[in-house]
């Protein structure tokens, strides 16, 4: 019995036998959490992105929350967040009691630019808020211009936390022309990653924060583990505590209100195995994106995609296109439903965060022309390592048919 075309999700993990073996090895070992696999993964991740430290944690949201805690963000402070991102970027600031000032974005790329940051700083001042942090978002794998953002942020005394949950494997060129990896913290204080199954590498659930600061790394680890300190060196200034630590091997102190945000060795073993395949994954995603670019060229001017920003090599997490739905005489909902009938699942990244009810109640309506323009047209098509070239043809043909336009795209029967 034929139940219809096979389904192409917008994103999917790629798990091989070596990934399964890595997890099985942990199950057969002595540690299930905070053991050798965790330390090995953290060291490998730091080396891969060129950072001094990497601290793993439960997921990307936990990573954002830990970064805010480590930076000392709190009540009386404000964080600047681009309007186009997942809600967690803004929520992390609210979870530590800070206010959020939303920055607009480029309507073609969805990225916050220098002018948007400066506008948000003026808005913070108008509202009587003390801006302490900015969280640039590397959307879909496309890197923000961190050189320009960092220049403004440093001048304004802002801590920089890069939300790179979409961008592991992305590289850019700094002012000197040197190629840097997103996560190196070359122009920021901390960078946050996610290893959710739809991301470029997967750990099941998982996240990490990279940093060049030993002090921030220590604070991240402390907040990750209940705010507990066990290191004798940290007790040296207080004689009684130091003597307790020296005499009693069980002694510890909870110095901060922390959380249990640890990532298990099972997750870290999978993440480490996936990290070893990062280059291959990134290459395949770039190849698929290039195939899409060629296959969809005939749908212009109804459909387009922002070009990579100059000086960057994106590791595409999403293949997001901009569609003029009015000109194509179809709504986004109609198009998504038509594609789903052909087994092609799509997604929208993202509803502008300040348009969600929680933030509308808190901050009211605000003018965000770039974010609204991007949201109004964006649609994410299937993109994952397990796709073959024919899958791209299939998506393109389904999209062409659903838009009802003639083009040069080759048509292929869905298998």
C-alpha positions, 0 to 999 in steps of 0.5 A: 500500500502506498501511503504517499510520498516519503517525508522530507523534514526541514531538518534532521540529524545524521547518526552513523554506527560510529556515533552509536558505538561511542555512546555504547562505550560510555554505557559500558564504562564507569561514568555516565555523567561529568566523566571522561567523555565530557572533558574530552568533548569540551577540550575538542570543541575549544580546540575546534573553534579556537577558544581557550575554554568550552563548558558543555551544558544541557541545551542551548537555552541553558547555555544562554542562561549560564552566559547571562549568569556568568556575566553578572547580568541581572535586575537593573540591567538591560540586554540588547537582542535582535528581534529575529531569533528564537525566544530563548535568546531574549528569555535568558536575559529575563530569567536573570531579571534583566530587561530586553531591548529589541534591535531591528534587523536587515530585512533581507538577511535577518541579521542585526547590523551596527546601525540596529545596535546603535538604535537599540542603545538609544532606545535603552537610554530613552527608556532609562535602562542601563544596557549591559549586554548584547546578544548578536545572533548568527542566523541560519549559519550566516555570521553577523559582522562581529567587527562592527558590532564589537566596536560599538559594544566595547565603546558602550561597555557591553558584554558580548554573548554571541548566539551561535546556535545555528553557526558551528562551523561558520568562519569569517575574516577579522580586520587583519584578514585572518580566518576565524571560527565562530566560537573563537570569541575573537570579538566577543566574551562568550559564544553559545552553541546548541546541539539539538538534533536539527542542528549541524551536529547533534548530541540529542539535547545539548549545548556549550559556551566557549570563552577566552576568559578563565574567570568566565569559564570558572563561573560558567562551571560553577553556575552549571553545577548548583553554584557549588565550589570544591576547589581548595584554592578558592578557600585560601582567603578564608582560613576556616574554610581552607582548613575544612577543605584540607581536613575533610575531603567531603567539604564543599560550599555553595557560593551562588544560587546555581542550577543543574545544567550538566550534560551527560557523558552519553550526550558528550560522547555522541557530540564528540563523535559528531564533531569529528564529522563537522567538516564533512557535514558543513561541506555537504550542507554548502553543496546542498545550498548551492544546488538549491540556488541553481534549481530555484533560480527560475523562480525569481523574482518571486523567490530569492535568498540572501547572499553570504555576507562578504568575508564569511563562509557560512555553515548553513543550518537553514536554507531560508528563502524570501518569497513575495507571497502577494506577487505569487498570489498565495499565502504562506500557509497555503504554500506550506500545506501544499508542500506538505501534501507532497511530503515536503515539510517547511518551517518559519524562522522566526516570528519576531520575538517582540510580537509574542504575547509575553513581550507585547504585554511587557514592552508594548508595540514597537516599530521593527520594519526590518524584522517584520519584512523578513518575517513576512517573507521567510520560509525554511526549506528542507536542509540536512546531511542525509538529503540527496541531490534528487531530494533538492530537485523534488523540493524545487519541483514541488515549490514550483508547482505550488507557486503555480509559475513556469520556470526552468526547474527540472521536474522529477516524479516524487519517489 
